[in-house]
Amino acid sequence: MAINLSTLNISLDKFNAESSGTYNIGQMKLSSDGKSVYRTNNHKTFTILNRTSIGSEEALAVKFAFCKALSNEGLSKAAVDEVKAKLGIPGDAMGALKAGKVKPLTAAEVREVIDKYAGEINKKRASAGNGAKALKTSAEIYRGVDKKEMEDRASARAEINAKSLAKHEPKTDKAVGGLLDILQFNGEGASVTPDTKTLAREIMTKLGNPAAFGGEGKSVEMKSAPVTFTLQKNGNITAKLTIAGGNTFSVDTGLDRDGLADKAVKVLNAAIAATPPKVEKPRAEKTADDDIMKAINELESGEIEELDDVETESAPKKEKGVMDKDALLRGLEIVFNALKSAKGQEERQSLREANMEAVVTALQQALDRARHLDNRNTVLINNVREVFSGNANVDSDALLKEISDVLNKKRFDPQAKIEENKKNPVEDDFSENLNINAWLGED
């Protein structure tokens, strides 16, 4: 079930119930429906079972939900702000995420906060007369447990919590990270990743248009990342991101349309400036690896190698504008191997979109040269398409060998046959010159 992490509404009693255990080891994890929390990574003896990971966005959402629960109990804004600062989430969500990876809320932190404000909250509950039960402090829950035992519990809890957090260091979702890279860009172009650059380019293109939103509440969806930007009443842009598990997380970018587009432009300009110029290797330093990379680049870009129009006894004249068959075969082998090792349909689709048409075009040209207007060429081309589509019934290794056999087979050369006959004339069956009239029966 997808949850909007920005709109959680969990009661303080639920947080209190999960932080009233003997040791209070572990962190707060959101329930699958987003309506409650539970304590996880709370094994004291079998610590190997403390393996639950909690992402930065969920950890932040749970901490905000805890502070919201305190506010709903009538705690003052100053007190809630103090709690936020203690939990490492001062300010808004974007500010907290910019500060770095947000650690999960621990049961011990919940217990400590409730202990501090239980008196104030209980007074408000009593005056409200709504039947809400008074919160118990640690002194009441653990009455009768001596001081040394409490200290030992605290020591064990701290050690186990530290180990579980170290094993599962909170990570920021890729989509959130890409947007943060743009929003908090520091001018260092070399640090811009390809994904961030792609998102920045789309933001620049779509939000650079003054009519992008067309009014308050209107949204613009990105295609390069699961991000939707919405125009708010105050002119700021809110970003809603779809993260792991389909959950959503909304943040105020703190920028208007112009400001966000300008950020994207700065990222792109810095990335371009940081891109080193292309330096061609001297021909003498060319290696076999260079040939392979050139072949695959030609296949990917659809370009055709212009071959030297030189004919020798060992190297017959080749047609201009047609890819060399050896380069083609090397390129095919690289692409086929990449398809074999592709992880999942998405990666295969990417390889197909980037390479298939270029491969088919180059191969068609080569096959036409080898055996013009042969129906078997069509079968080979179709099998190549099947390999790109992931058809396991087509053996790419066998297909590559078949293509190699066709391209490397020596073609019949009529002129060569004529020259051979001149050197080795074939004697006819006539002992003398033929008299056509006599042969026709005329005198």
Secondary structure, 3 states (H helix, E strand, C coil): CCCEHHHCCCCHHHHHHCCCCCCCCCEEEECCCCCCEEEECCCCCCHHHCCCCCCHHHHHHHHHHHHHHHHHCCCCHHHHHHHHHHHCCCCCHHHHHHCCCCCCCEHHHHHHHHHHHHHHHHHHHHHHCCCCCCCCCHHHHCCCCCHHHHHHHHHHHHHHHHHHHHHCCCCCCHHHHHHHHHHCCCCCHHHCCHHHHHHHHHHHHHHCCCCCCCCCCCEEECCCCCEEEEECCCCCEEEEEECHHHCEEEEECCCCHHHHHHHHHHHHHHHHHHCCCCCCCCHHHCCHHHHHHHHHHHHHHCCCCCCCCCCCCCCCCCCCCCCCHHHHHHHHHHHHHHHHCCCHHHHHHHHHHHHHHHHHHHHHHHHHHHCCCCHHHHHHHHHHHHHHHCCCCCCHHHHHHHHHHHHHCCCCCHHHHHHHHHHCCCCCCCCCCCCHHHHHCCC
